[in-house]
Amino acid sequence: MSTTCTHCNGTGEIARRTTFPMSYVGPGPVPEDALSVVAATCDECRGTGRIEAAAARKQ
């Protein structure tokens, strides 16, 4: 059983700053006209948008 990833809201993408420290901004997808923000693959679900039950228990 899997659940929707809360880090990316199930999109598989997150927004990161383009400047140091490249921190998480919010769930993606990132709008084309966003400034100083880039889309990245979600590091919690590895881009699938879903988290398996065993991994969800660890959070």
N, C-alpha and C positions, 0 to 999 in steps of 0.2 A: 504494500500500500504506500502511496506517495502523497505528499501535500504540496500545495503551491509555495514556491519560494517567496519568503517575505522580504528578502533583500532586493529582489528585482521585480516583485509583484507578478511573477510568472512570465515575464517577457524574455528572460535570458540575457538581458543587457542592463548595464548600470551606467550612470554618468560619473566621470572622474574629471577632476581639475587637470588642466594642461600644464599648470605651474607646480612647483614644489609645494607640498609633498605628494602630489597626485592623489589626493584623498577622495573618498567616496562622497558624491554630492547627492545622489538619489537614484531611484529606479529609472530605467530607460523606457522606451527609446528616446534618444536625445534629438531635439528639433534641429533642423538644418542650420538655422540662423543663431544657434546658441554660441555665445562668446566664452572663450577660455574653458570650454567643457568638451570632452570627447566621449564617445561611446566605447564601452569595453565589455567583454564577456563577464558575466556574473561569476565571482569566485566562490560563491556559496553552492550554487547548483551546477556550475561549469557550463552554463549556457542552455540547459535543458528547460529551465523554468519550474522544475519539480524537484523535490527533495524526498528521497526514500525514507521510509518510516524509521529505520535504524539510525540514519543520520539525523533525522528530525529530533529524536530523543536526546541526542548529545547537545543540542542547542539550548 
